[in-house]
């Protein structure tokens, strides 16, 4: 597209956003630049106002030098900290580089002795391969940013102080010029308008910034708040460093509700635009919904399984029913989008705990991969879990001396007592980076990974049939569609645990697997077993894919045939009063020679087709009138 924007411009865009919008207020910040040598541009300055930010951002590099010496950069960083009267121990360094450096290991011991936490950002595929070792050895975060327009902004937005208050941390909602709240950039054709929305919920709105970046020509901008107030291009502050971005800070507290923006690409040629929105908590006493994300491991040797995790919470309370999506990008630029689930199946260990997860197997070659996660509320579905349910196992009854003894029913807690509605929100978070080795470049893994294990199989008797429910696994772990199911049953659970293939096979010829994540149901009659009251059967399931790979045996479900004992109706209080009166009248009747032998008769319990018997007749005639 003939863009004049450079890699250095992208680095400065992201660094400036970090300085102005991400770093917590009152933080001490300095700046060191390095190529083959290093220079302290600023010793530590306290971030208290616009002048503080400008003092550092004005020193961002305007041209790139030659060579890369990461150790020289770190040493100057330590010097900037100590020269400002601070200790390196516990200090945090954000290290960004796009160059190769074979000498990083020469300062590993020096880094360890410093006690500093080092967050690393690798820009592009040529960044030094040992860079992440610095993060791993110091407990820092690690990020990979492709050379796209928003990769670095996402990486910097994922870094916040380990010691800062949550109420002071910036929350990000980044839009790539389309209706969904995602950090995704789209090509905008010349002379075209594009609109999108950004929800601002009532827990946030303080220190809210809208940032627009472009590749060729500044667009026209219209931003409308929920009450209809318009902000236009002239309200956005143009950056003095000429780094292809403009910024608007909303005065005071941003209005709660849906903000709408429209962008016009005034040029004739297409270009890439991004919209980035950051905000902070409205009040220290009201915690906002936050999202965090990470991979199950930072390095993977194919074909090891990796899991994406995202936690969505408000304070310590989990947020349920959110729409949570992970975007994973390889060095090659190939992107994979995964919907994460909190359904207790596949990679997700526990249902409805606010931790959303999914297996990741779509490897496309070796190298670094980046992770970011977008969490959004779903209208009338997303809830805040006010009280975690009791996770202890409930046993409805037990068998003693061939008799079924029932336990008291589990107390039911009303749903409204455990859940609260959540207003519309959107959160974007970076989950850092991970490194893969030994992976094929094509992304076809059905012959390597089997369907995932079914972990939520349930069974119950319905008359003489057994009804099964479970969550469908996929063709490749929890993605796609399995080829077939194998269901077996036994009267002993050990048969299924230790010798599944020789347990009784259930006919599943009519059972066609659904897409992964769907709810499966299946009913069958266990004709090979004699079914009587108290019969216990155990069932387990496996799934095959079309490459001939079979999942692990599922959890073992138990079905118990239970025929309730005959229930005798205890007379209600008025009936008991009538029974007492009947006993009095019986004595009277005995004295008069009128006696109903063989049974007591209680009004309302007699079976004589509505005909009053002699005792009922006596009660009807002799009982006092009702009050």
DAJOBEL-V299058 format. One record per residue. N is the residue number from 1. PHI is phi as a letter, one per 20 degrees, with the letter a starting at -180 (NA if undefined). OMEGA is omega as a letter, one per 40 degrees, with the letter a starting at -180 (999 if undefined). D_FIRST is the distance of its C-alpha to the first C-alpha in Angstrom with 1 decimal. Layout:
[[N;PHI;OMEGA;D_FIRST] [N;PHI;OMEGA;D_FIRST]]
This chain:
[[1;NA;i;0.0] [2;m;a;3.8] [3;f;i;5.5] [4;e;a;9.2] [5;f;a;10.6] [6;d;i;12.9] [7;f;i;15.2] [8;f;i;18.0] [9;f;i;16.5] [10;f;i;16.3] [11;f;a;19.9] [12;f;i;21.1] [13;g;a;19.8] [14;f;a;21.7] [15;f;i;24.7] [16;f;i;25.1] [17;g;i;25.1] [18;f;a;27.7] [19;f;a;29.8] [20;e;a;29.9] [21;d;a;29.9] [22;d;a;31.0] [23;f;i;33.8] [24;f;i;37.2] [25;g;i;39.0] [26;m;i;41.5] [27;f;i;39.8] [28;e;a;40.0] [29;c;i;36.7] [30;c;a;35.9] [31;b;i;33.0] [32;c;i;32.9] [33;d;a;30.1] [34;b;i;30.4] [35;c;i;29.2] [36;f;i;32.1] [37;c;a;34.2] [38;c;a;34.2] [39;c;i;34.8] [40;e;i;36.2] [41;e;i;34.2] [42;b;i;36.3] [43;f;a;39.5] [44;f;i;40.0] [45;c;i;39.6] [46;f;a;40.7] [47;e;a;38.1] [48;c;a;40.0] [49;b;a;38.0] [50;f;a;34.8] [51;f;i;36.1] [52;f;a;36.3] [53;f;a;32.7] [54;f;a;31.6] [55;f;i;33.9] [56;e;a;32.0] [57;f;i;28.4] [58;f;a;28.9] [59;e;i;29.5] [60;f;a;26.3] [61;f;i;25.0] [62;d;i;22.6] [63;b;a;22.2] [64;e;i;22.6] [65;e;a;25.7] [66;d;i;26.8] [67;m;i;28.6] [68;b;i;29.4] [69;c;a;32.9] [70;f;a;33.1] [71;f;i;36.8] [72;f;i;36.8] [73;f;a;34.5] [74;f;a;36.8] [75;f;i;39.9] [76;f;i;38.6] [77;f;i;37.8] [78;f;a;41.4] [79;f;i;42.6] [80;f;a;40.7] [81;f;a;42.4] [82;f;i;45.9] [83;f;i;45.7] [84;e;i;45.3] [85;m;a;48.5] [86;d;i;46.9] [87;e;i;47.4] [88;f;a;44.7] [89;f;a;46.4] [90;n;i;44.6] [91;f;a;41.8] [92;d;i;38.2] [93;c;i;35.4] [94;e;a;31.7] [95;d;i;30.4] [96;d;i;26.7] [97;b;i;25.5] [98;c;a;22.8] [99;d;i;25.1] [100;e;i;27.8] [101;b;a;31.4] [102;e;a;34.4] [103;d;a;36.9] [104;f;a;36.5] [105;f;a;39.8] [106;f;a;41.7] [107;d;a;41.6] [108;g;a;42.1] [109;f;i;45.7] [110;f;i;44.9] [111;f;i;42.4] [112;f;a;45.1] [113;f;a;47.7] [114;f;a;45.6] [115;m;a;45.6] [116;f;i;42.1] [117;e;a;39.7] [118;d;i;36.3] [119;e;a;33.2] [120;d;i;30.4] [121;c;i;26.7] [122;e;i;25.0] [123;d;i;21.3] [124;n;a;19.7] [125;f;a;21.8] [126;e;a;23.2] [127;f;a;25.2] [128;g;a;28.9] [129;f;i;30.7] [130;e;a;33.7] [131;g;a;31.9] [132;f;i;33.1] [133;g;i;36.7] [134;f;i;36.8] [135;f;a;36.0] [136;f;a;38.5] [137;f;a;41.3] [138;d;a;41.1] [139;m;i;40.4] [140;e;i;36.9] [141;e;i;33.9] [142;c;a;31.1] [143;c;i;27.5] [144;c;i;24.5] [145;c;i;21.0] [146;f;a;18.0] [147;e;i;14.9] [148;f;a;13.4] [149;f;a;13.2] [150;d;a;16.9] [151;f;a;18.7] [152;f;i;20.4] [153;f;i;21.3] [154;f;a;23.1] [155;f;i;24.8] [156;f;a;26.2] [157;f;a;27.2] [158;e;a;29.4] [159;d;i;31.5] [160;c;a;34.5] [161;f;i;37.8] [162;f;a;40.4] [163;d;a;43.1] [164;f;i;41.6] [165;f;i;43.0] [166;f;a;41.1] [167;f;i;41.5] [168;e;a;39.5] [169;f;i;36.6] [170;f;i;33.3] [171;d;a;32.3] [172;d;i;28.7] [173;c;a;27.3] [174;d;a;23.5] [175;d;i;21.5] [176;d;i;18.0] [177;m;i;18.2] [178;b;a;20.7] [179;f;a;24.4] [180;e;i;25.4] [181;e;i;25.8] [182;c;i;23.6] [183;e;a;21.2] [184;b;a;18.3] [185;d;i;14.8] [186;d;i;13.4] [187;f;a;10.3] [188;d;a;11.6] [189;f;a;11.3] [190;f;i;11.7] [191;l;i;15.3] [192;d;i;16.3] [193;e;i;18.9] [194;b;a;19.2] [195;c;i;22.4] [196;b;a;24.0] [197;c;i;27.2] [198;c;i;28.5] [199;e;i;32.2] [200;d;a;34.3] [201;e;a;37.7] [202;f;i;40.9] [203;e;a;41.1] [204;c;i;38.0] [205;p;i;36.6] [206;e;i;37.5] [207;l;a;35.0] [208;e;i;32.2] [209;c;i;28.6] [210;d;a;25.5] [211;c;i;22.3] [212;d;i;18.9] [213;c;a;15.8] [214;b;a;12.2] [215;d;a;9.0] [216;c;a;8.4] [217;c;a;11.7] [218;f;i;15.0] [219;e;i;16.0] [220;f;a;19.6] [221;c;i;21.7] [222;c;i;25.1] [223;c;a;27.0] [224;c;i;30.4] [225;e;a;33.2] [226;f;i;35.7] [227;e;i;38.2] [228;n;i;35.8] [229;f;a;35.1] [230;d;i;31.6] [231;d;a;29.4] [232;d;a;26.7] [233;g;a;23.9] [234;f;i;26.6] [235;f;a;28.4] [236;e;a;25.5] [237;e;a;25.9] [238;e;a;23.0] [239;f;a;22.9] [240;f;a;24.5] [241;e;a;22.5] [242;l;a;19.3] [243;d;i;17.6] [244;l;i;15.4] [245;b;i;18.1] [246;c;a;21.1] [247;b;i;24.3] [248;c;i;27.3] [249;e;a;30.6] [250;f;a;32.9] [251;f;i;36.3] [252;m;a;39.2] [253;d;i;38.9] [254;f;i;36.1] [255;g;i;37.6] [256;f;i;38.3] [257;p;a;36.6] [258;e;i;33.2] [259;e;a;30.6] [260;c;i;28.1] [261;c;i;24.7] [262;c;a;22.5] [263;c;i;19.0] [264;d;i;17.5] [265;e;a;13.8] [266;f;a;14.9] [267;f;i;11.8] [268;e;a;11.2] [269;e;i;7.6] [270;f;i;7.4] [271;b;i;7.2] [272;d;i;9.6] [273;c;i;13.0] [274;c;i;16.3] [275;c;i;19.9] [276;c;a;22.5] [277;c;i;26.2] [278;c;a;29.0] [279;b;i;32.7] [280;c;a;36.1] [281;g;a;39.4] [282;f;a;41.3] [283;b;i;44.5] [284;f;a;45.9] [285;e;i;48.4] [286;d;a;46.0] [287;f;i;43.8] [288;e;i;40.5] [289;f;i;39.2] [290;c;i;37.3] [291;c;i;35.4] [292;c;a;35.4] [293;b;i;34.1] [294;a;i;34.7] [295;e;a;35.0] [296;f;i;38.5] [297;b;a;37.9] [298;e;i;35.4] [299;c;a;35.7] [300;b;i;36.4] [301;d;a;37.7] [302;g;e;36.8] [303;d;i;38.5] [304;f;a;39.7] [305;e;i;39.0] [306;c;a;36.9] [307;c;i;37.2] [308;e;i;34.9] [309;d;i;36.9] [310;b;i;36.2] [311;d;i;38.9] [312;d;a;38.8] [313;b;i;41.7] [314;c;a;43.2] [315;m;i;45.4] [316;e;a;47.4] [317;e;i;47.2] [318;f;i;44.9] [319;d;a;42.7] [320;d;i;43.2] [321;m;i;41.4] [322;f;i;37.9] [323;e;a;34.7] [324;d;a;33.3] [325;c;i;30.2] [326;d;i;28.9] [327;d;a;25.3] [328;d;a;25.4] [329;c;i;22.4] [330;e;i;23.0] [331;g;a;21.5] [332;f;a;19.8] [333;n;i;17.9] [334;f;a;20.3] [335;d;i;21.5] [336;c;i;25.0] [337;d;a;26.4] [338;c;i;30.1] [339;e;a;32.5] [340;e;a;35.2] [341;c;i;38.8] [342;c;a;41.9] [343;d;i;44.3] [344;m;a;46.5] [345;c;i;45.4] [346;m;a;43.4] [347;f;a;41.9] [348;e;a;43.1] [349;f;a;46.5] [350;c;a;47.9] [351;f;i;47.3] [352;l;i;46.6] [353;d;i;46.4] [354;n;i;42.9] [355;d;a;41.4] [356;d;a;38.8] [357;b;i;38.0] [358;a;i;36.8] [359;f;i;36.8] [360;d;i;33.5] [361;c;a;33.6] [362;e;i;30.1] [363;f;i;29.5] [364;c;i;26.6] [365;n;a;27.6] [366;e;i;28.8] [367;o;a;27.6] [368;e;i;26.7] [369;c;i;26.0] [370;d;i;25.3] [371;c;i;27.2] [372;c;a;26.8] [373;c;i;29.1] [374;d;i;29.0] [375;d;a;32.5] [376;c;i;33.2] [377;f;i;36.6] [378;d;a;37.6] [379;g;i;39.8] [380;m;a;43.5] [381;c;a;42.9] [382;f;a;41.8] [383;c;i;45.0] [384;d;a;46.1] [385;e;a;48.8] [386;f;a;51.6] [387;b;i;53.9] [388;f;i;53.3] [389;f;i;55.5] [390;f;a;58.4] [391;e;i;57.0] [392;f;a;60.6] [393;f;i;61.6] [394;e;i;63.9] [395;d;a;66.7] [396;f;a;68.3] [397;a;i;71.6] [398;b;a;73.5] [399;d;i;76.3] [400;c;a;79.7] [401;l;i;82.8] [402;m;i;81.1] [403;d;i;80.5] [404;e;i;77.1] [405;d;a;77.0] [406;e;i;74.3] [407;e;i;72.6] [408;g;i;72.0] [409;f;i;68.8] [410;f;a;65.7] [411;f;a;65.4] [412;e;i;62.5] [413;e;a;60.5] [414;g;a;59.1] [415;g;a;55.3] [416;f;i;55.2] [417;e;a;56.9] [418;d;a;54.2] [419;c;i;50.9] [420;c;a;49.2] [421;f;i;46.4] [422;d;i;43.0] [423;f;a;40.9] [424;f;i;37.3] [425;b;i;35.2] [426;b;i;31.8] [427;c;i;31.3] [428;c;i;28.5] [429;c;i;29.6] [430;e;i;28.3] [431;d;i;30.7] [432;n;a;29.6] [433;c;i;28.9] [434;b;a;31.0] [435;c;a;31.1] [436;c;i;32.0] [437;c;i;33.5] [438;m;a;34.9] [439;e;i;32.6] [440;f;a;31.5] [441;e;a;27.9] [442;e;i;28.4] [443;n;i;29.4] [444;e;a;32.6] [445;c;a;35.5] [446;f;a;38.2] [447;e;a;40.4] [448;d;a;40.3] [449;d;i;40.6] [450;e;i;43.4] [451;f;i;43.5] [452;f;i;44.1] [453;f;i;47.7] [454;f;a;49.1] [455;d;a;50.3] [456;c;i;51.5] [457;f;i;53.9] [458;c;a;56.7] [459;b;i;59.9] [460;b;i;62.8] [461;f;i;65.7] [462;c;a;65.7] [463;l;a;69.2] [464;e;a;69.5] [465;d;i;65.7] [466;d;a;63.2] [467;d;a;60.0] [468;d;i;57.0] [469;c;i;53.7] [470;a;i;50.7] [471;e;a;47.0] [472;f;i;45.3] [473;f;a;43.6] [474;d;i;40.7] [475;f;i;40.2] [476;d;a;38.6] [477;l;a;40.4] [478;d;i;39.3] [479;c;i;36.5] [480;n;a;37.0] [481;c;i;40.5] [482;f;a;43.6] [483;e;a;45.5] [484;a;i;49.0] [485;d;i;51.3] [486;c;a;54.6] [487;d;i;57.1] [488;c;a;60.4] [489;b;a;63.3] [490;a;i;66.4] [491;e;i;69.3] [492;c;a;68.5] [493;f;a;65.1] [494;f;i;65.7] [495;f;a;65.5] [496;f;a;61.9] [497;f;a;61.0] [498;d;a;62.7] [499;b;a;63.1] [500;g;a;60.5] [501;f;i;60.6] [502;d;i;64.4] [503;f;a;64.4] [504;f;a;65.1] [505;e;i;62.2] [506;e;i;61.2] [507;f;a;60.3] [508;d;a;56.6] [509;f;a;56.2] [510;e;a;55.0] [511;e;a;52.6] [512;d;a;48.9] [513;g;i;46.5] [514;e;i;44.0] [515;f;a;40.5] [516;g;a;40.4] [517;n;i;41.3] [518;f;i;43.4] [519;e;i;47.1] [520;e;i;49.4] [521;c;a;53.0] [522;b;i;55.8] [523;c;i;59.5] [524;b;i;62.1] [525;d;a;65.9] [526;f;a;67.2] [527;f;a;70.0] [528;e;a;70.9] [529;d;i;72.1] [530;e;a;75.1] [531;d;i;73.8] [532;b;i;76.2] [533;f;a;76.2] [534;n;i;74.6] [535;f;i;72.8] [536;d;i;69.8] [537;c;a;67.0] [538;d;a;63.9] [539;c;i;60.7] [540;b;a;57.5] [541;b;i;54.5] [542;c;i;52.0] [543;c;i;48.8] [544;d;i;47.7] [545;d;a;44.2] [546;f;i;43.9] [547;e;i;43.5] [548;n;i;47.1] [549;e;a;46.4] [550;d;i;48.6] [551;f;i;48.2] [552;f;i;50.7] [553;f;a;53.7] [554;f;i;53.2] [555;g;a;55.2] [556;e;a;58.7] [557;e;a;59.6] [558;d;i;63.2] [559;d;a;64.9] [560;d;i;68.4] [561;f;a;70.7] [562;c;i;72.5] [563;d;a;75.1] [564;g;i;76.0] [565;f;a;79.7] [566;f;a;81.7] [567;e;i;81.2] [568;e;a;84.4] [569;e;i;84.1] [570;e;a;85.6] [571;g;i;87.4] [572;f;a;85.8] [573;g;i;87.7] [574;f;a;89.6] [575;f;i;90.6] [576;f;i;91.9] [577;f;i;94.0] [578;f;i;95.4] [579;f;i;96.2] [580;f;i;98.1] [581;f;a;100.0] [582;f;i;100.8] [583;f;i;102.4] [584;f;a;104.6] [585;f;i;105.6] [586;f;i;106.2] [587;f;i;108.9] [588;f;a;110.4] [589;f;i;110.4] [590;f;a;112.0] [591;f;a;114.8] [592;e;i;115.3] [593;n;i;115.2] [594;d;a;111.9] [595;b;i;109.5] [596;e;a;106.3] [597;e;i;106.7] [598;n;a;104.0] [599;a;i;101.0] [600;e;i;99.6] [601;d;a;97.9] [602;d;i;95.1] [603;g;i;94.1] [604;n;a;90.7] [605;d;a;91.0] [606;f;a;93.8] [607;d;a;93.0] [608;e;i;95.9] [609;l;i;93.8] [610;n;i;94.3] [611;e;i;98.1] [612;f;i;99.6] [613;f;a;101.7] [614;f;a;105.0] [615;f;i;103.4] [616;f;a;100.6] [617;f;i;103.3] [618;f;i;105.2] [619;f;a;102.0] [620;f;a;101.3] [621;e;a;104.8] [622;d;a;105.6] [623;f;a;102.3] [624;f;a;102.1] [625;f;a;100.0] [626;f;a;96.3] [627;e;999;95.6]]
